[in-house]
């Protein structure tokens, strides 16, 4: 197939949407497909390049979130569509809207992946973070982009159910974003940390809710023996540094390369996924693929808790006291970490990105045949 991938910020190294897209492109190419990228030229050179869109009122927020919109360019889009056999949309933003409409007029098959809830954006702008406004944004995503898709990849069943409830009429395929084979450990590795090490990865922002984790460790019976690592960056960095000063051992806060992150996660005793808005939870999946046992926030707008193998692997999102108890449980029952870690490695093997990419290819082929 000649697959045109539309992803506004394809080369972003810290955004889960972009990283997942890069991984699927790699797998499609392994399968022998011709893949070209329509994206902005920030951070790399796509096959079809547009510039960064300047949005004066929200530019500062977007800089802090390290995510930008791609500029509209009908000429570049026409050139890309003239080559494509199928168009696959990765985000619901302006360039994708333009491309989907133009591809639809040309009767090209279109598929997409649903990566982003409205709350992933509005959590950083509280005046917009209300149920009615978030539902309206979800409708805008549908009207602007996803109504043109023959099929949509939904990373979890929970995502599929929400889209159905909101009136999405495309065929919805539940296919995980997957875990790269290089992230999946052969077996559990014993930890030899001086302090019990708890790690959490992700952007420092409201919906990731690292605040709950910091407070939970502060309330732990074993706070003096715990070292927290917050791997990431984002607009709440100074807030977290200040809050972290309440801990006996201030948190280690830094951004890691993929290789560094893999090693750091592998060496941690426990992973805490505290986001209350999450499509699937790539950081958590990569952590348990290394055998690092997770404790996962359970909330209405997060699907990640589907990967909780026991009650000790989940807690109610935002509940400091419950998270403290779960951290204390694993501190006191470290002999269970190896057994549970092995179970998580087995789970990760069933969620490989290679398997997911094959299923998305099947979805694309069905779309081509349906046109």
Buried (B, 14 or more C-beta within 10 A) or exposed (E): BEBBBBBBBBBBEBBBBBBBBBBBBBBBEEEEBEBBBBBBBBBBEBBBBBEBBEEEEEBEBBEBBBBBBBBBBEEBBEEBBEEBBBBBBBBBBBBBBBBBBBBBEEEBBBBBBBBBBBBBBBBBEEEBBEEEBBEEBBBEBBEBBBBBBBBBBBBBEBBBBBBEEEEBEBBBBBBBBBBBEEBBBEEBBEBEEEBBBBBBBBBBBBBBBBBBBBBBBBBBEBBEBBBBBBBBBBBBBEBBBEBBEEBBBEBBBEBBEEEEBBEBBBBBBBBBBBBBBBBBBBBBBBBBBBBBBBBBBBBEBBBBBBBBBEEBBBBEBBBBEBBBBBBBBBBEEBEBBBEBBBBBBEBBEEBBBBBBBBBBBEBBBBBBEEE
